[in-house]
């Protein structure tokens, strides 16, 4: 007994020593390499002037702003794109998931075709397809497709927005007037084509995964449940709302949350189309300052905290289920 | 009272009743069950009628099937430019690999494909030999073939010339070769009763799973040269391959852990009662069952891995999608339909590979389910 305990300690100590030694070696190498190449080793560069502009920003940003602010813009853009794509993906996913369960054969097959095709294509291919093959050949703002105040052109999608410019909430309608701006639609909220392609591709891609989650969740509710609901005199709609949905949502929600997390991580593919998300901004900063270590550390920390926050949310939800539920 | 009738001969056999409902009835029930259903069916038919002709014209009828350059494809009204795909196929497959050396690539991938079929074929004998060949011999032979071995008369070919489908498959294969054993080891470490080992493995797994693959690739590309001694400077293709392998191992570890968790502890206890040691218990009792139970999840992981290989383009590697995307800028062919043609072609390539893997996973799932059903009776 004592010998085996001793061996356990020895193994663990050796492991920790090896890991620590690896880290120490890496840090020593890094210091030597960084000094040799004249790369900054502190976070002071965050306060320096960035000197580049970004194609999308929810907070004021000019080329004179600092690197730190550029990273903040990137983070906010990542969150914005993820939120928009997440909402759209949820809608698409639930619609396609229910459609696959439909009694209508044609609808079920159509939804199945969507899910099977989109899931088996790389997300990057889809983003590039939407960006290069669909959105770029759109007409110039002069000949933009217009629908209910929405303008779709090769400069992106411009939509009506809530504006507080005059001090009270008013709708800011986009318009195209050659005398004001010959090259773009003015007013409203504009999503550049990069963001449109990213949101569209992310929503369709994640939607196909959510569709499968929804289908599995609904199918996980035993048939006896709806039969029992019918026996109690509930209508089909009531049974769906009061019996099936609460039970299906229990199965659906945890994987749904991990899909949102995957979507947020996948939004880093923005770097391929040049949308100013966290990854793209950090890539630019990395190239300008050479501070690879610091920039990547910041990125990792931000993405990790997003992941951990989502995981904590999921644990909370699961605990609530245990309390309320099956005993 | 006498029996009025006793049959002396069996009644003539009648054909079994036709239980399958007639086609029209099926169609009526499944397409026009009620008003909403009819409306949906009409809508879908309208969609097909609207979408199919333009697609047919673009992909088949108006497509340019053979042309010396892009002039015909640039003509107004021309559809997909398949001639461009035909002209660029060698580039899409081999990148800039020297044409007279391309047999080496073919040989390496025929070898890999043979070993994979051997491994996956349900009734193939001597899978241990195949596994040894795939996980141990293939990496060395493949490296010697692709990169060159002057002592064997194979001239060196720098990785800057590699590209196309060959790089995509290579990165994916390297990911599989590393991730399967690596993932299993990480999963075992995470379940170990040594706290330090558990923490290290869990930390590595959760860290890698918590960040996007692009960040891992950036890290591998920018930080490996910083962390290693200056004269080691890893090859530019090796760095993203390291990142992909690390990423795939972390995801594989979670799949392997699910498999290990699905094996009742009675199995290990029974093995120990029979006198098997810890390693033998793992090797002959626990791991075979655990991995077999999660084969579908493993294959799905490889589908994801194969799709993810497209991201190595972020560090400047010319994988299949990147070569297709770069080739559309060739002034000889550039035209309005080239981009769409290239992406449709690339889409078909990925679809074929991923669907093949997915359907294999589904077949295994069905076989496993059948086996379990028999056990429970």
Interface residues (C-beta under 8 A of the other chain):
Chain A: X8 X11 X12 X13 X15 X16 X19 X26 X29 X30 X32 X33 X34 X36 X102 X103 X104 X105 X106 X107 X110 X116 X117 X119 X120 X121 X122 X123 X124 X125 X128 X129 X132 X133 X137 X265 X266 X268 X269 X271 X272 X279 X282 X283 X286 X292 X293 X296 X299 X300 X303 X304 X307 X308
Chain B: X30 X31 X33 X37 X40 X41 X44 X45 X194 X195 X196 X197 X200 X207 X209 X210 X211 X212 X213 X214 X215 X218 X219 X222 X223 X225 X226 X227 X228 X229 X230 X303 X307 X308 X310 X311 X313 X314 X321 X325 X328 X336 X339 X340 X343 X346 X347 X350 X351 X354 X355 X358
